[in-house]
Amino acid sequence: MNNQKHFLMILMSFLLCLPSIESQAQEANSNYSIPFMDDAKIFAQFTHELPAVMNYFTAHTEQEIIAFYESNFGKATSTKLKRERLTLYFTHHDKQLRVIISQQDKKNQVDILLR
């Protein structure tokens, strides 16, 4: 009888831990969703874990790209122009999002970092 009680206690402890294990597994398998322009030609996308990264080309103008990300994440908390690259910084759901826009030939390259 003593072994049976011991086994039941171990079994109950294991069952109580299952939601936590399942939650960790779902988190580990999650993809972080990063919005992108409708004509995006994505050339790199690593969104399985943080930091998540996406890079693409678009024919949209710099102003259209800014408006797109501000419509998704609100007004940028700050901006910086360095070496002809505009960087927008956003805070969204306790995460930091950086959007870098640079001219490449006749298109814009958009580099996004979510962490």
C-alpha positions in Angstrom: 0.0 0.0 0.0 2.9 2.3 0.8 4.3 1.9 -2.7 0.9 2.6 -4.2 0.7 6.0 -2.3 4.2 6.9 -3.3 3.4 6.1 -7.0 0.2 8.2 -6.9 2.1 11.1 -5.4 4.7 10.9 -8.1 2.0 10.6 -10.8 0.1 13.6 -9.4 3.3 15.7 -9.3 4.0 14.9 -12.9 0.5 15.7 -14.0 0.7 19.1 -12.2 3.8 19.9 -14.2 2.3 19.1 -17.6 0.8 22.5 -18.3 4.1 24.2 -17.6 5.9 21.8 -19.9 3.3 22.3 -22.6 3.6 26.0 -22.3 7.4 25.9 -22.6 7.1 23.7 -25.7 4.6 26.0 -27.4 6.8 29.0 -26.6 9.8 27.2 -28.1 7.9 26.4 -31.3 6.4 29.8 -31.7 7.1 32.1 -34.7 7.2 35.8 -34.1 5.0 37.6 -36.6 6.6 40.6 -38.2 4.4 42.5 -40.7 5.9 43.4 -44.1 4.8 45.4 -47.2 2.5 43.7 -49.7 5.1 43.6 -52.5 8.0 42.4 -50.2 10.7 40.3 -51.8 11.9 38.6 -48.6 15.5 37.5 -48.7 16.0 36.5 -45.1 13.6 35.5 -42.4 14.5 34.1 -39.0 11.5 34.4 -36.8 11.5 31.2 -34.8 13.2 32.8 -31.7 14.3 36.1 -30.4 16.0 38.1 -31.7 13.8 37.7 -34.8 15.1 39.1 -38.1 13.5 39.8 -41.4 15.0 41.5 -44.5 13.2 42.4 -47.7 13.1 44.7 -50.7 10.1 46.8 -51.6 9.1 49.3 -54.3 7.2 51.4 -51.7 8.7 54.8 -50.8 10.3 55.5 -47.5 7.3 57.5 -46.3 4.9 54.6 -47.2 7.1 52.2 -45.2 7.2 54.6 -42.2 3.4 54.9 -42.4 3.0 51.1 -42.6 5.0 50.4 -39.5 3.5 53.3 -37.6 0.0 52.0 -38.4 1.1 48.6 -37.0 3.1 49.7 -34.0 2.2 53.3 -33.2 4.5 56.3 -33.5 8.2 55.5 -33.5 9.7 56.1 -30.1 12.8 57.5 -31.9 14.5 57.8 -35.3 18.1 58.0 -36.4 19.6 58.8 -39.8 23.1 57.4 -40.3 25.0 56.6 -43.5 21.8 57.2 -45.6 19.9 54.6 -43.5 16.8 55.6 -41.6 16.3 53.6 -38.4 12.9 53.6 -36.6 12.6 52.4 -33.0 9.3 51.0 -31.7 8.2 49.4 -28.4 5.4 46.8 -28.8 4.2 44.3 -26.2 7.3 44.6 -24.1 9.5 44.0 -27.1 11.8 46.3 -29.0 11.4 46.6 -32.8 14.0 48.2 -35.0 13.1 49.0 -38.7 16.0 50.1 -40.9 15.2 51.6 -44.3 17.9 52.0 -47.0 17.9 52.8 -50.7 19.1 50.0 -52.9 19.1 50.8 -56.6 15.5 51.8 -57.3 14.0 50.0 -54.4 14.1 50.2 -50.6 15.6 47.5 -48.4 13.9 47.0 -45.1 15.8 45.3 -42.3 13.8 44.4 -39.1 15.0 43.3 -35.7 12.6 42.2 -33.0 13.9 41.5 -29.5 
